[in-house]
Each structure stands twice: as C-alpha cells, then as structure tokens.
Amino acid sequence: MERMSLGDGCTLAYRLEGAVDAPVLVLSNSLGTDMGMWAPQLDALKAKFLVLRYDQRGHGASDAPSGGYSIDRLGRDVVELTEALGIQQFHFCGLSLGGMVGQWLGVRESTRLDRLILANTTAYMGPPSGWDARIEAVLRDGMAPLADASIMRWFTRDFVASSPEAISPIVTMLRKTSPVGYAGCCAAIRDMDQRRTAALVEVPTLVIGGSADPATPPEHARALATTIPDAALRMVDAAHLSNVEQPSEFTAAVLDHLTG
C-alpha cells in the first residue's frame, strides 16, 4: 500500500496493480468500507486493467480530517491522486458513495474519463435531518452499533445467513472506520444533490442497481439511468453491496461495459 499527500494536507492510501500497459480503472469504495471491498472483483479486473484502488478520505488507511467533507472535495481527491500518478485518462467504477463521486467526475472532469460505472448509488439521498442524526450518533457511540445495523441493509437476509465468510471482512471494515471520517463523508452525502446535473454526464455510463437494495432502491438506479444520456441499466438480485453479494454477475457487468 502506498500513500499520497494531497494539496490540503490529507493523505490518501492507494494501491496500483495489474496489467501495466493496460487502461487504468479507478475503483472507489462505499461509505463505511475501504479498498478491500473490491476483493471479489480484483483478480478478474487486474487481468485486463491497471487497477487503482484507494481509500476515500476518512476511511481505511487514509487520513480522517475533522469536520464535514463535500462531494466536490471527494471528487478533487480522485483528480489530485490520478494527476500525481501521471494518469491522464481512466475508467471509473464507484459504489454507493463512490458512485456519487463518479457522478461528480462525469460532469466536472469528463475529459479524464473513458467509461463510467455507477453502482448502488443515487443522485440525492435525503432528508438532511437523517444524516444529521447519523453524524450525531456515530460521533457519540462509535461505529459498532452502526456496523450491526448496516449489515442488515447492505445484504439480503438469505445472504447474511448463507455467506458469513463474505460478510466478515465487511463487518471488520465498518468497525475499523474512523467515526470522524465516517461523519465527514455523511456530511458530503447530506449536502449533495446531483439530480439535475446528472443530465450533463456525457461519458458512456453503466448504472448497476440492486433489486433488493433498501439504501439506494431500484427506483434510484432507474432514475439515474434515465437522466444520464444513453446510460445502460443493469439490475442484479442483491441488496446494497451488490459486488459482494453477486460477485460474478457484477464483475461480468463491469467487464462488458468497459470492454464491449
């Protein structure tokens, strides 16, 4: 794992691995996880791409500055990181919070993107009062109560019962996430509204939704795919972390979009 200091002093942790001369694919993690969430896809993607994974600020081995973040700041993190690594063009795949960052990039930094994948995400996730309550709770009580509740929203009941080996690493990520960093990213989601700007995305885009996702429900995926010009929509039988619950189908959808 490498670390890169950004212009505002925050340090991001990242890994760059895979086919050296291949196109770059940036993977962006969800709220409460880290770059390890992409483990089910990593081998298949490294065979065809130079894969850049990073921990969102406030998560994993990246710094967790105090205070609220913004989608603009999280998007700039990707721009600064890729620029520092000499990467001019890249594909981008983000899930949940990562997909919100992907929407920002698709509008404001479209010349850097080749293709875009927005998974289990939304352009708006209100109401703000709900995020204020979550920020207050996590700063008061820490991550443990939130981790237990999140698992039941991130996976279907059947998957929780049948696949503890897949869920265990996600639980660990949640519990290890900095409450300060988690709260900072909650503020970014609270203040985000990209419902109108999504229509300005001109990058070839795939939207992946989970048919049983209570966090970013199917109608959110359909709304994104309808708003983004010529976007494709792929629904999978999963809850919020569809790349973990349906790894083969998710990976196939990513490869189809990026190589098709």
C-alpha positions as CSV (number, residue, x, y, z in Angstrom):
1,M,0.0,0.0,0.0
2,E,1.2,3.5,-0.9
3,R,0.2,6.9,0.4
4,M,-0.1,10.2,-1.3
5,S,-0.4,13.7,0.3
6,L,-2.9,16.0,-1.3
7,G,-3.0,19.7,-1.6
8,D,-5.0,20.3,1.6
9,G,-2.6,18.0,3.6
10,C,-4.9,15.0,3.7
11,T,-3.1,11.7,2.8
12,L,-4.8,9.0,0.8
13,A,-3.9,5.4,0.8
14,Y,-3.9,3.6,-2.5
15,R,-2.8,0.5,-4.5
16,L,-1.9,0.5,-8.2
17,E,-1.7,-3.1,-9.6
18,G,-2.5,-5.1,-12.6
19,A,-1.6,-5.1,-16.3
20,V,1.0,-2.3,-16.6
21,D,0.3,-1.3,-20.2
22,A,-3.5,-1.6,-20.0
23,P,-6.1,1.1,-19.5
24,V,-6.4,2.4,-15.9
25,L,-9.5,1.5,-13.9
26,V,-10.2,3.5,-10.7
27,L,-12.3,1.8,-8.0
28,S,-14.0,3.9,-5.4
29,N,-15.4,2.4,-2.2
30,S,-18.7,2.9,-0.4
31,L,-19.3,4.7,2.9
32,G,-18.0,2.7,5.8
33,T,-15.7,0.4,3.8
34,D,-12.2,0.6,2.3
35,M,-10.5,-0.5,-0.9
36,G,-10.7,-4.1,0.4
37,M,-14.4,-4.2,-0.6
38,W,-13.3,-4.8,-4.2
39,A,-11.6,-8.1,-3.4
40,P,-14.3,-10.2,-5.2
41,Q,-13.5,-8.4,-8.5
42,L,-9.8,-7.8,-8.2
43,D,-8.3,-10.8,-9.9
44,A,-10.5,-10.5,-13.0
45,L,-10.0,-6.8,-13.3
46,K,-6.3,-6.9,-12.8
47,A,-6.0,-9.3,-15.7
48,K,-7.3,-6.6,-18.1
49,F,-6.7,-3.3,-16.4
50,L,-4.2,-1.4,-14.4
51,V,-6.4,-1.1,-11.3
52,L,-6.1,1.9,-9.0
53,R,-7.9,1.4,-5.7
54,Y,-7.9,4.0,-2.9
55,D,-9.5,4.6,0.5
56,Q,-11.9,7.5,0.5
57,R,-10.7,10.2,2.9
58,G,-12.0,9.3,6.3
59,H,-11.8,5.6,5.6
60,G,-9.3,2.7,5.8
61,A,-5.7,3.8,5.9
62,S,-6.4,7.3,4.5
63,D,-6.4,10.4,6.8
64,A,-9.7,11.4,8.5
65,P,-9.7,15.2,8.9
66,S,-12.2,16.6,11.3
67,G,-15.3,18.4,10.1
68,G,-17.7,17.9,7.2
69,Y,-16.5,16.9,3.7
70,S,-18.2,17.6,0.3
71,I,-18.7,15.6,-2.9
72,D,-16.6,18.3,-4.5
73,R,-13.7,17.6,-2.2
74,L,-14.0,13.8,-2.6
75,G,-14.0,14.3,-6.4
76,R,-11.0,16.5,-6.2
77,D,-9.3,13.8,-4.2
78,V,-9.5,11.5,-7.3
79,V,-8.3,14.2,-9.6
80,E,-5.3,15.0,-7.4
81,L,-4.4,11.4,-6.9
82,T,-4.5,10.5,-10.6
83,E,-2.6,13.6,-11.6
84,A,0.1,12.9,-9.1
85,L,0.4,9.4,-10.5
86,G,0.7,10.7,-14.1
87,I,-2.7,9.2,-15.1
88,Q,-4.4,11.3,-17.7
89,Q,-7.3,9.0,-18.7
90,F,-9.1,6.4,-16.8
91,H,-12.3,4.3,-16.4
92,F,-14.1,4.8,-13.1
93,C,-16.3,2.5,-11.1
94,G,-17.8,3.6,-7.8
95,L,-20.3,2.0,-5.5
96,S,-22.6,4.0,-3.2
97,L,-20.5,7.0,-2.0
98,G,-18.0,6.0,-4.7
99,G,-20.8,6.3,-7.3
100,M,-21.7,9.8,-6.0
101,V,-18.0,10.7,-6.6
102,G,-18.3,9.2,-10.1
103,Q,-21.3,11.4,-10.9
104,W,-19.3,14.5,-9.9
105,L,-16.4,13.3,-12.1
106,G,-18.7,12.6,-15.0
107,V,-20.0,16.2,-15.0
108,R,-16.9,18.2,-14.0
109,E,-14.0,16.1,-15.2
110,S,-15.5,14.2,-18.1
111,T,-12.4,14.7,-20.3
112,R,-10.5,12.5,-17.9
113,L,-13.0,9.6,-18.1
114,D,-13.2,6.9,-20.7
115,R,-16.2,5.0,-19.3
116,L,-18.1,5.3,-16.0
117,I,-19.9,2.7,-13.8
118,L,-22.2,3.9,-11.0
119,A,-23.3,1.1,-8.8
120,N,-25.9,1.1,-6.0
121,T,-25.9,4.8,-5.8
122,T,-28.1,7.8,-6.2
123,A,-28.1,11.5,-7.1
124,Y,-29.8,12.5,-3.9
125,M,-30.1,10.7,-0.6
126,G,-32.2,12.9,1.8
127,P,-33.6,14.0,4.0
128,P,-30.6,16.0,5.5
129,S,-32.1,15.6,9.0
130,G,-31.5,11.8,8.8
131,W,-27.8,12.4,8.1
132,D,-27.5,14.9,10.9
133,A,-28.9,12.3,13.3
134,R,-26.4,9.7,12.0
135,I,-23.5,12.0,12.4
136,E,-24.5,12.8,15.9
137,A,-24.9,9.1,16.7
138,V,-21.6,7.9,15.3
139,L,-19.6,10.7,17.0
140,R,-21.3,9.8,20.3
141,D,-21.5,6.0,20.1
142,G,-18.7,5.0,17.7
143,M,-19.0,2.6,14.8
144,A,-20.1,-0.7,16.5
145,P,-23.8,0.0,16.7
146,L,-23.9,1.3,13.1
147,A,-21.9,-1.7,11.8
148,D,-24.5,-4.2,13.0
149,A,-27.4,-2.2,11.6
150,S,-25.6,-1.6,8.2
151,I,-25.1,-5.3,7.5
152,M,-28.8,-5.9,7.6
153,R,-29.3,-3.2,5.0
154,W,-26.3,-4.0,2.8
155,F,-27.1,-7.7,2.3
156,T,-30.3,-9.7,1.8
157,R,-31.3,-11.9,4.8
158,D,-30.6,-15.1,2.9
159,F,-27.0,-13.9,2.0
160,V,-26.3,-13.0,5.6
161,A,-27.4,-16.5,6.7
162,S,-25.5,-18.4,4.0
163,S,-22.3,-16.4,3.4
164,P,-20.7,-15.3,6.7
165,E,-17.2,-15.7,5.1
166,A,-18.1,-12.9,2.6
167,I,-19.7,-10.6,5.2
168,S,-17.0,-10.9,7.9
169,P,-14.4,-8.7,6.1
170,I,-17.1,-6.0,5.5
171,V,-18.0,-6.0,9.2
172,T,-14.3,-5.6,10.1
173,M,-14.1,-2.6,7.7
174,L,-17.1,-1.0,9.2
175,R,-15.9,-1.4,12.8
176,K,-12.4,0.0,11.9
177,T,-13.7,3.1,10.1
178,S,-12.9,6.3,11.9
179,P,-16.1,7.8,13.3
180,V,-14.7,11.3,12.5
181,G,-14.1,10.2,8.9
182,Y,-17.4,8.5,8.6
183,A,-19.2,11.6,9.9
184,G,-17.3,13.8,7.4
185,C,-18.5,11.7,4.5
186,C,-22.0,11.6,5.9
187,A,-22.0,15.4,5.7
188,A,-20.9,15.2,2.0
189,I,-23.9,12.9,1.2
190,R,-26.2,15.1,3.3
191,D,-25.3,18.2,1.3
192,M,-25.3,16.5,-2.1
193,D,-28.0,17.0,-4.8
194,Q,-26.9,15.9,-8.3
195,R,-30.4,15.2,-9.7
196,R,-30.2,17.9,-12.3
197,T,-26.5,17.8,-13.1
198,A,-26.7,14.1,-13.9
199,A,-28.1,15.0,-17.2
200,L,-24.8,16.7,-18.1
201,V,-22.8,13.4,-17.9
202,E,-21.6,12.7,-21.4
203,V,-19.4,9.7,-20.6
204,P,-20.6,6.2,-21.7
205,T,-22.2,5.1,-18.4
206,L,-23.5,1.9,-16.9
207,V,-25.8,2.1,-13.8
208,I,-25.9,-1.1,-11.7
209,G,-28.7,-1.4,-9.2
210,G,-29.7,-4.0,-6.6
211,S,-33.3,-5.2,-6.9
212,A,-33.4,-5.7,-3.1
213,D,-31.4,-2.6,-2.1
214,P,-33.1,-0.6,0.7
215,A,-30.3,2.0,0.9
216,T,-30.4,3.2,-2.8
217,P,-33.5,1.5,-4.0
218,P,-34.2,0.3,-7.6
219,E,-36.1,3.4,-8.5
220,H,-32.9,5.5,-7.7
221,A,-30.9,3.4,-10.2
222,R,-33.7,3.7,-12.8
223,A,-33.8,7.5,-12.3
224,L,-30.0,7.8,-12.8
225,A,-30.1,5.6,-15.9
226,T,-33.0,7.7,-17.3
227,T,-31.4,11.1,-16.6
228,I,-27.9,10.3,-17.8
229,P,-27.9,10.4,-21.6
230,D,-27.7,6.9,-23.2
231,A,-26.8,5.3,-19.9
232,A,-27.3,1.5,-19.7
233,L,-29.0,-0.1,-16.7
234,R,-28.2,-3.5,-15.1
235,M,-30.2,-4.8,-12.2
236,V,-28.8,-7.6,-10.1
237,D,-30.5,-9.7,-7.4
238,A,-28.8,-8.2,-4.4
239,A,-29.0,-5.6,-1.7
240,H,-26.6,-2.6,-1.3
241,L,-23.2,-4.2,-1.7
242,S,-24.1,-6.0,-5.0
243,N,-20.4,-6.6,-5.8
244,V,-20.1,-8.8,-2.7
245,E,-23.5,-10.5,-2.8
246,Q,-23.4,-11.2,-6.6
247,P,-19.7,-11.0,-7.4
248,S,-19.7,-13.0,-10.7
249,E,-22.6,-11.1,-12.2
250,F,-21.2,-7.7,-11.0
251,T,-17.8,-8.4,-12.5
252,A,-19.3,-9.6,-15.8
253,A,-21.3,-6.4,-16.0
254,V,-18.2,-4.2,-15.4
255,L,-16.2,-6.1,-18.0
256,D,-19.0,-6.0,-20.5
257,H,-19.3,-2.2,-20.2
258,L,-15.5,-1.5,-20.2
259,T,-14.5,-3.8,-23.0
260,G,-17.7,-4.0,-25.1
